[in-house]
Amino acid sequence: MRWPSSGHRATDLDRRTFIKGVMAASGAMVVAPTDLSGDLALQQGVAWRKVPCRMCGVGCGLLVGIQGGRAVAVKGDPESPVSRGTACVKGYYAIQALYGRDRITRALVRRNGALAPVSMNEAFDLVATRMADTIARHGPDSVAVYGSGQWTAADAFVAARLFRGAIGTRNVDTSARLQTASADAGLLGTFGRAGAVGGYEDLDHGDVFVLWNINMAETDPVLFSRILERRRTNPAVRIIDLSTRTTRTSYASDRSLLFAPQAELSLANAICHEIVARGMARRSFVDRHVAFKRGQTDIGSSLSSDTLLPDEGTEADWDDFVGFLDGYTPARAEQVSGVAAADIRWLASLYGDPARRVVSAWGAAVNRHSRGTWLNNALHNIHLLVGKIATPGNAAISLSGQPGGAALVNDILGTSGVAVDTVGRERLARARGVPVDRLDDRPGRPALSIFQALESGDIRFLWIQAGNPMVSLPNLRRYRASLRQPDRFVVVSEAYPTPTTDAANVVLPAAMWFERDGEYVNAERRVQKFTRLVAPPGDGMSDARQMIEVARRLGHAALFEWDGPDQAAVWEELTRFHDEASRTLPSQTALRDGATLRWPAPRDRETGRRYHTAFDPAADPEHGEFDFYGHPDHRAWIWLRPYEPPPEAPDRQYPFWFSSGRVVEHWGTGSMTRRVPTLHRAVPHAYAEIHGDDARPLGIRNGDVVRLTSRRGSVELEARIDYRGQPPRGRIFAPEFDEGAAVNLLSVDAGCPLSGQPDNTCAVRIERVRSRT
C-alpha cells in the first residue's frame, strides 16, 4: 500500500482497504489461511462461533471456526457493532496463539532451582500451605494478588471475595494500573463516575477528529478505519494528528502537528484560553451544567506511597478559570510545546465552531504521563467549555483500555483508590460475602506499591495472574530483583513461559479466552459474553477456578459454592452489587447468542451516551438536558490543571527523549502474539527509531545495533532510520513487546500520584555497538 504524504487526505481509503494496507505493510496480509467462509467451509464440518477478541480494549467481534475440537479459522463478525465484519491482523491470527509449541499445560513447582511438573492438586496444596503460613506469620497484608486488566468479571469477582473478603488484605491491583488508571481517575474527577461518556458510534458522526498523541493506524486500526470511512463519505471531515513523532496515522491525517514530549497540558490549556478569549465558549451550557475546581498543585511524581493521593478540590468559578488561563496564551504554549501559536488558534477554532462536531481521542501515551489525571481532566475541559459532550459526534474518549471484567469490580477490588465510606461498607460486605466487621475499608495498594512492598518484605507472598510485570513494569531491573529474593513466594498463572514465570515458585497453567466462559468489557463500556469454544490443553483452567481451589483449601469453601466460576450464578451475584440505575449490568439472558450491551443497562436497555437525558435513563430531566449525576451537585467539573515539567528530561549526559509504545502486529508484552508465526516473522524484535540527523554524527546506520542507556539500565536494539515511524531530532521511540529487549529497563518509576500510573518518557543516551549483520 502506498501511504499518502503528511497533510494529504487519503480520501480513497475505505475501511477494508485501510486495514488490508496496514497488514500488507506489516507483512501480514488480511486474507490469511485461517480466513475460511462460505458453503465450502461448512461442508468441511467447520462450525462458526462468536467470540470477542481480547488482544486489546477495542472489543472487535470474531467468528471462530471449530472443527474436530480445534479452532481452525477466523473471520470478522459482520454483526459486531464494534468491528462490523473486520478485524486487525492480531484478531485474524488470534487462534494461532492457542497452539504455541511451548504452551504451559501442567503445574510447575520450583525444586532445586528448576521448575518441575506436578499434579494440580499438589500445586494447589502447596500454594494454600504457603499462603496460610505467610498469613499466620506476618498477617493478611503480607499476601497480595496482581491480576490483569484482561481478567474476566468472574476472575475479578473471585479475587475480590478471596483476597479482600476472606483474607482481608488490601493488596489487590491489576495490570490496568499501567494502561488505564489515569483515564479512569480523569473520568472520576470530571464526571464522578468511571466509564466512557460516549462510544464508538461517535466516530460515525464526528466532523473533526483530534487525535492526541495516539497512533490509531497501529494501536486501533479497526476504529481508525471507521474514522477514515466517515471522511470518505463526507469530504468536509478533518483528521488532526497531534503527536510527538510522525506515524502512519500522521500520513493518513489531514494535518499533523508535532509537539514536545509531555507538553499536552500546555496545549490543552492554550486551546481553552483561545476559546474563552474569542467568545467561543457555550456559556449557557457551562452556567447550567458545570462547576469549577482548583486542585492541589506541586504533587510530585512519586509512586512509592501505598495509597493514591486524594484528588481534593476547592471551589472556584468562571472568573478564577479565566484568570488561570491568562498564563496559557498560544504564544506561551508555543514556547513549551513547539506548536505554532497560529496552529493552536486554529485548533481552538475547530473545537469552538458550533457547526462542527468534534471527537477527541487519546491512548496510552496521554495516560502514561506524570500528570495523566490532570491531562485527562484538561481534555474533558475543552469539550465541556464548548458543550460538545454526550451528543452524537461530540466525544472525548480514551482508547488505551484492555478487554477485561475488572473494571466492573473496581469498587469491590478496592482499586479505585477511594476508601470505603460507612454507607458502602454493608454493600461491599455483601458483595465480598463476609461480615461487615471483617471488611477492610482501606483502598487497595496501587501496583508499584505492591512490588515495592515485596521488595521491602512487607509482602511475602504474591500471586500474579494473566500479566507479565517482569516486562511491563517501569524501572524493570529494580522490580525483577524484588521477585527473586529467597524468602518471597511467587505464584504465576500463565499460558506461556515469560520472564515472570522464570521468577516463580509455582506456575499454574491458565486457560485462554477461547477455552473458557466469561464476560469482557471494552473501552466503550460494552459487555460481551463468550462461551468456551475448545478445551484447554492439559490441566489448564481459568484464573477464577484456580483461586477457588486454593480458597477451599484455606477453609473458605462456604464463600465459593458456585458450580463453577464461569457459570451464570457468578454474574447474577455481581449484578446484585450493581443495582443502581447508573450502574446496572445486563442480564445473562440479554447477552445470549453473542449479543452485546453497553452498561448501564437497566431492564436490559443499553446506555449509548451517559448524562444526556435523551440517551441515559439514569439522567434526571429535572437538572436540564444534561444530568451529571456522578457528582453530588449534578454538574461536571472543570479543573484548573497547570502545566508542570516532567520528572525527567534530557540533559548533557542523557541528551535524548525516549518513549515506547505499540505496533500493529503485537499486543502487550508479546506473550501471545509472539507465538503467532506470521506476526513474529513480520516484527520479530524491538527496534529503535532514530532521526537520520541524530544517527549520522554518531556513525549509526540503518540496521546497526545500538545501546540505549538511561539512569536505570541499558538495552540493545537495532537502529531504524526512516522506518514506519519517524521521530523528530532528539527523540527515540521503541516498541515494547519484546521480552528479549525489554525497553522498560530504561523507564522511570515515576508517574501520576493521583492515578498511580507510571510515566512513559525518560532521558537516554545512544551509542553504536556494532554494524548490522
C-alpha positions, 0 to 999 in steps of 0.5 A, a space after each residue: 500500500 502506498 501511504 499518502 504524504 503528511 497533510 494529504 487526505 487519503 480520501 480513497 481509503 475505505 475501511 477494508 482497504 485501510 486495514 488490508 494496507 496496514 497488514 500488507 505493510 506489516 507483512 501480514 496480509 488480511 486474507 490469511 489461511 485461517 480466513 475460511 467462509 462460505 458453503 465450502 467451509 461448512 461442508 468441511 464440518 467447520 462450525 462458526 462461533 462468536 467470540 470477542 477478541 481480547 488482544 486489546 480494549 477495542 472489543 472487535 467481534 470474531 467468528 471462530 471456526 471449530 472443527 474436530 475440537 480445534 479452532 481452525 479459522 477466523 473471520 470478522 463478525 459482520 454483526 459486531 457493532 464494534 468491528 462490523 465484519 473486520 478485524 486487525 491482523 492480531 484478531 485474524 491470527 488470534 487462534 494461532 496463539 492457542 497452539 504455541 509449541 511451548 504452551 504451559 499445560 501442567 503445574 510447575 513447582 520450583 525444586 532445586 532451582 528448576 521448575 518441575 511438573 506436578 499434579 494440580 492438586 499438589 500445586 494447589 496444596 502447596 500454594 494454600 500451605 504457603 499462603 496460610 503460613 505467610 498469613 499466620 506469620 506476618 498477617 493478611 497484608 503480607 499476601 497480595 494478588 496482581 491480576 490483569 486488566 484482561 481478567 474476566 468479571 468472574 476472575 475479578 469477582 473471585 479475587 475480590 471475595 478471596 483476597 479482600 473478603 476472606 483474607 482481608 488484605 488490601 493488596 489487590 491491583 491489576 495490570 490496568 494500573 499501567 494502561 488505564 488508571 489515569 483515564 479512569 481517575 480523569 473520568 472520576 474527577 470530571 464526571 464522578 463516575 468511571 466509564 466512557 461518556 460516549 462510544 464508538 458510534 461517535 466516530 460515525 458522526 464526528 466532523 473533526 477528529 483530534 487525535 492526541 498523541 495516539 497512533 490509531 493506524 497501529 494501536 486501533 486500526 479497526 476504529 481508525 478505519 471507521 474514522 477514515 470511512 466517515 471522511 470518505 463519505 463526507 469530504 468536509 471531515 478533518 483528521 488532526 494528528 497531534 503527536 510527538 513523532 510522525 506515524 502512519 496515522 500522521 500520513 493518513 491525517 489531514 494535518 499533523 502537528 508535532 509537539 514536545 514530549 509531555 507538553 499536552 497540558 500546555 496545549 490543552 490549556 492554550 486551546 481553552 484560553 483561545 476559546 474563552 478569549 474569542 467568545 467561543 465558549 457555550 456559556 449557557 451550557 457551562 452556567 447550567 451544567 458545570 462547576 469549577 475546581 482548583 486542585 492541589 498543585 506541586 504533587 510530585 511524581 512519586 509512586 512509592 506511597 501505598 495509597 493514591 493521593 486524594 484528588 481534593 478540590 476547592 471551589 472556584 468559578 468562571 472568573 478564577 478559570 479565566 484568570 488561570 488561563 491568562 498564563 496559557 496564551 498560544 504564544 506561551 504554549 508555543 514556547 513549551 510545546 513547539 506548536 505554532 501559536 497560529 496552529 493552536 488558534 486554529 485548533 481552538 477554532 475547530 473545537 469552538 465552531 458550533 457547526 462542527 462536531 468534534 471527537 477527541 481521542 487519546 491512548 496510552 501515551 496521554 495516560 502514561 504521563 506524570 500528570 495523566 489525571 490532570 491531562 485527562 481532566 484538561 481534555 474533558 475541559 475543552 469539550 465541556 467549555 464548548 458543550 460538545 459532550 454526550 451528543 452524537 459526534 461530540 466525544 472525548 474518549 480514551 482508547 488505551 483500555 484492555 478487554 477485561 471484567 475488572 473494571 466492573 469490580 473496581 469498587 469491590 477490588 478496592 482499586 479505585 483508590 477511594 476508601 470505603 465510606 460507612 454507607 458502602 461498607 454493608 454493600 461491599 460486605 455483601 458483595 465480598 460475602 463476609 461480615 461487615 466487621 471483617 471488611 477492610 475499608 482501606 483502598 487497595 495498594 496501587 501496583 508499584 506499591 505492591 512490588 515495592 512492598 515485596 521488595 521491602 518484605 512487607 509482602 511475602 507472598 504474591 500471586 500474579 495472574 494473566 500479566 507479565 510485570 517482569 516486562 511491563 513494569 517501569 524501572 524493570 531491573 529494580 522490580 525483577 530483583 524484588 521477585 527473586 529474593 529467597 524468602 518471597 513466594 511467587 505464584 504465576 498463572 500463565 499460558 506461556 513461559 515469560 520472564 515472570 514465570 522464570 521468577 516463580 515458585 509455582 506456575 499454574 497453567 491458565 486457560 485462554 479466552 477461547 477455552 473458557 466462559 466469561 464476560 469482557 468489557 471494552 473501552 466503550 463500556 460494552 459487555 460481551 459474553 463468550 462461551 468456551 469454544 475448545 478445551 484447554 490443553 492439559 490441566 489448564 483452567 481459568 484464573 477464577 477456578 484456580 483461586 477457588 481451589 486454593 480458597 477451599 483449601 484455606 477453609 473458605 469453601 462456604 464463600 465459593 459454592 458456585 458450580 463453577 466460576 464461569 457459570 451464570 450464578 457468578 454474574 447474577 451475584 455481581 449484578 446484585 452489587 450493581 443495582 443502581 440505575 447508573 450502574 446496572 449490568 445486563 442480564 445473562 439472558 440479554 447477552 445470549 447468542 453473542 449479543 452485546 450491551 453497553 452498561 448501564 443497562 437497566 431492564 436490559 436497555 443499553 446506555 449509548 451516551 451517559 448524562 444526556 437525558 435523551 440517551 441515559 435513563 439514569 439522567 434526571 430531566 429535572 437538572 436540564 438536558 444534561 444530568 451529571 449525576 456522578 457528582 453530588 451537585 449534578 454538574 461536571 467539573 472543570 479543573 484548573 490543571 497547570 502545566 508542570 515539567 516532567 520528572 525527567 528530561 534530557 540533559 548533557 549526559 542523557 541528551 535524548 527523549 525516549 518513549 515506547 509504545 505499540 505496533 500493529 502486529 503485537 499486543 502487550 508484552 508479546 506473550 501471545 502474539 509472539 507465538 503467532 508465526 506470521 506476526 513474529 516473522 513480520 516484527 520479530 524484535 524491538 527496534 529503535 527509531 532514530 532521526 537520520 540527523 541524530 544517527 549520522 554524527 554518531 556513525 549509526 546506520 540503518 540496521 546497526 545495533 545500538 545501546 540505549 542507556 538511561 539512569 536505570 539500565 541499558 538495552 540493545 536494539 537495532 537502529 531504524 532510520 526512516 522506518 514506519 515511524 519517524 521521530 523528530 531530532 532528539 527523540 527515540 521511540 521503541 516498541 515494547 513487546 519484546 521480552 528479549 529487549 525489554 525497553 522498560 529497563 530504561 523507564 522511570 518509576 515515576 508517574 501520576 500520584 493521583 492515578 498511580 500510573 507510571 510515566 512513559 518518557 525518560 532521558 537516554 543516551 545512544 551509542 553504536 555497538 556494532 554494524 548490522 549483520 
